[in-house]
Amino acid sequence: MVLKMVMMMFACLALVSCTSNIPLEKQCSVDSDCVPAVCCHADDAVNGQYAPDCSDVLCSQSCEPDTLDCGQGEIRCIDNTCTAVILR
């Protein structure tokens, strides 16, 4: 019984030590977990559960440089982190 408890304690410690340093709002498993971090001219991404409420936001139609605007980038889950990859 004592051996079983010690083994369980080591298992719990292993799980705790392996927890991610990635903030919850940035964690992902697949690309589709991620969305733009801001409503307009996004240059970063977050997990969809932390998506901004853009229902009352009106963005300009300009293609701002170094953002996801106009196909300049894409949102990816890289190393379990939501990331905006600027392509051009």
Secondary structure as the mmCIF struct_conf table of DSSP 4:
data_model
#
loop_
_struct_conf.conf_type_id
_struct_conf.id
_struct_conf.beg_label_comp_id
_struct_conf.beg_label_asym_id
_struct_conf.beg_label_seq_id
_struct_conf.end_label_comp_id
_struct_conf.end_label_asym_id
_struct_conf.end_label_seq_id
HELX_RH_AL_P HELX_RH_AL_P1 VAL A 2 SER A 17
TURN_TY1_P TURN_TY1_P1 CYS A 18 CYS A 18
BEND BEND1 ILE A 22 ILE A 22
HELX_RH_3T_P HELX_RH_3T_P1 LEU A 24 LYS A 26
STRN STRN1 GLN A 27 GLN A 27
BEND BEND2 SER A 29 VAL A 30
HELX_RH_3T_P HELX_RH_3T_P2 ASP A 31 ASP A 33
STRN STRN2 CYS A 34 PRO A 36
BEND BEND3 ALA A 37 HIS A 41
STRN STRN3 ALA A 45 ASN A 47
HELX_RH_3T_P HELX_RH_3T_P3 GLY A 48 TYR A 50
TURN_TY1_P TURN_TY1_P2 SER A 55 ASP A 56
TURN_TY1_P TURN_TY1_P3 PRO A 65 ASP A 66
BEND BEND4 THR A 67 LEU A 68
HELX_RH_3T_P HELX_RH_3T_P4 ASP A 69 GLY A 71
TURN_TY1_P TURN_TY1_P4 GLN A 72 GLN A 72
STRN STRN4 GLY A 73 ILE A 78
TURN_TY1_P TURN_TY1_P5 ASP A 79 ASN A 80
STRN STRN5 THR A 81 ILE A 86
#
